[in-house]
Amino acid sequence: MPKKKKSFDKLDIDEQIKLINKALEADVIPLLSSHGGGLEILDIQEKEVYVRYYGACHGCPLASGGTLEFIEYTLQSQIDEEIRVVPA
């Protein structure tokens, strides 16, 4: 019988961060890096992931729009459809 997958909010913080980093490393991180920026995970509360942009992404008008939507879409499609990304 296959092992049942734990809900994202039931994982410990280290497991959550590993999942998030794995999901972001293929497309999101290279995109942000190519523009001279990046993001860091500040906190995770249930299914809300709090992030801070740095470098060129900090203060960029797209960071709170299209970029945020792309990050959220990536995490929702790869980890849990209820994840929300909150810029700090």
N, C-alpha and C positions, 0 to 999 in steps of 0.2 A: 504494500500500500504506500503511495507517495506521501512524503512528509508534508504536513499542512504548513503553508507559509504564514508567518506571523504578520499581523497588522503593523503597519509602519509605526503607529503611535505606541505600540506595545514593545518595540525593540528598545534596547538600551541606547544611550546617546552615541556611543562609539559605533554601533552598528548602523544607526541612522546616518551619521556623517559619512561612513564608508559607502553606503548606498548612494547618497547624494553626490559625493565626489565622483564615483564611478559613472553615474548618469551624466554629469556635467563635463567630464573630461574629453569626450569624443567631439562634441560640437560647440558647446557654450564657452568653455575656457579658451580654446584656440581663437574663437571669434573675438572675445574680449581682449585677449592678448594681442591680437593683430591690430587693435586700435589703441594699444598702449595702456590697457586697463585690466581690471580683474575684480573679483569679489571674494569676500570671506564670509563664512557662516558664523554668525554671532550667537545664535540661540535657536533652539527648537522647542516649541511648546505644542504638544499634541501633534497636529498636522499643519502647524504654521512654522515656516522656516524664515528666520530673520537674517537678512544679509546686509552687508555694507559694501558698497562699491569703492574701489580705490583707483588711483592713477587717472587716466583720461576718462574713465567711466564715472568718477565722482563728479557730480554736477552736470553731467551730460543730459540734455533734454530727453534723449531717447531711452535713458536708463530707467525712467519711471513709466515708460510706455511699452514700445515694441520689444526692448531687451528684457524687461521684466516679464512680459507675456511669453517670450521665447523660453526663458528659464523655467517659468511655471509650467508651461506646456511640456517641456522636456521631463520634468520631475513627475508630472501627472501621468504621462504616457509610459514612463519606465518604472515608476515606484508605486504611486497611489493617486487615483484620480481626485482625491479630496485635498491634496496638498495645496497650500497657499503660500506664496512667497511675499514677504513683507520687507520692503527696504527700510533700513534704520537711519 
